[in-house]
Amino acid sequence: MTLGFYHGFNKMFRPTYDIFDCEGNPVYADTKAIKKLIEDNVISDPTDRDGLERHLIHEGVLHANGHLLDGIALDRAKQEPLSVDIPPMEDEKRFVLAWSTLNKIPVRRGKSTRGVKLPIGQFPEGTPIIDIRRQLIPVFPEFDIEFAIEEGVNLMLIKRREALLQDPAA
């Protein structure tokens, strides 16, 4: 599970603190609850994301393998289609390394500008980068590469994590 911790100001310039899931639904707390956690010395200050993450795990709101990201960072990650902007979980590190390596291939108009030799194959100059990314499908069958290409890699990783939490046998 990946949650976003949003902090800012309302129309009256009073601080606000909210926690939303990746789809923008409120999950836990509001400004009053966050201030109460500070009074109870559960977290040190309103921006103590690590302390808040530990508290949410203890309360059972956040899965032990979940992440509490800054809300703005989560929003940017959902909008970024190519680079992985969320911290990878242990089983995602190889995929993230492979995906990031493909992002380093020089591209012009969606095609590689030079021939590249990768562990997944050798590709001549002019190969569409999408075709190279699709070569990851047999290597990483547990990842939805097509969804990552069309909707964005961060969204794919978030959706995959949610699915794994719903079906722990997978």
Buried (B, 14 or more C-beta within 10 A) or exposed (E): BBBBBBBEEEEEEEEBBBBBBBEEEEBBBEBEEBBEBBEEEBBEEBBBBEBBBBBBBEEEBBBEEBBBBBBEBBBBBBEBBBEBBBEBBEEBEEBBEBBBEBEEBEBEEEBBEEEBEBEBEEBEEEBBBEEBBBBBBEBBEEBBBEBBBEBBBBBBBBBBBBEBEEEEEE
